């Protein structure tokens, strides 16, 4: 209000006109920025300034009519500013409440998936070797789903996942779960990418299946090795999982349950899967353009 008052006085000195309109932005900003009632208080100050400055250049009925009209205008401006500030406050509060509810829902879902995975692992202890292996694989897939909820990013919304941290955690959990006997190292190379949670979950599941297959079949007899996972985004997304293990026998094609899951998830992302034999090892690449 002080700044607007200085501008009004400067205008009056230059033109001789009181320039009441210069006080209205101060009234509006005061009501919008500060606490409840500040707009009305600013309007009172504006009317007082206008009456004081206008008195020197005018008097009589014109003076009273001009100041009365300005008082009504200032009061209306203050009311609009107070309403805008109140509505903005409601919008901000609703947005915060929504974010908290989504985070709570994600947390509860993650916990429920973790409990379900633990129950499946308990059941695996009481079955035969084949049943136990199948249940353990199912538990790992549930763990990947839980990890996706744990990496929901609140920066822009609660439906995006930071892939760099997510894929690192997925690969670490697979190594912890399978505990390979040989000295096998892994490397995850991923840009700092935020991906929609549904797409991130599919990429995480594909990574889980491919790394699991490498650990189970690529390094027999405690053979040492290395598994590399890379993920990049450009015109589409590309996931690559490679190892320096024994690779696929000549003429053989992947056809196990894990490979079929990878194919289905790649189709869900509207992508394709390719297998490249290395010397030594195998590279699996998934390219997709999810909508």
Secondary structure, 3 states (H helix, E strand, C coil): CHHHHHHHHHHHHHHCCCCHHHHHHHHHHHHHHCCCCHHHHHHHHHHHHHHHHHHCCCCHHHHHHHHHHHHHHHHHHHHHHHHHHHHHHHHHHHHHHHHHHHHHHHHHHHHHHHHHHHHHHHHHCCCCHHHHHHHHHHHHHHHHHHHHHHCEECCCCCCEEEHHHHHHHHHHHHHHHHCCCCCEEEEEEECCCEEEHHHHHHHHHHHHHHHHHHHHHHCCCCCCEEEEEEEEECCCEEEEEEECCCCCCCCCCCCCHHHHHHHHHHHHCCEEEEEEECCCCEEEEEEECCC
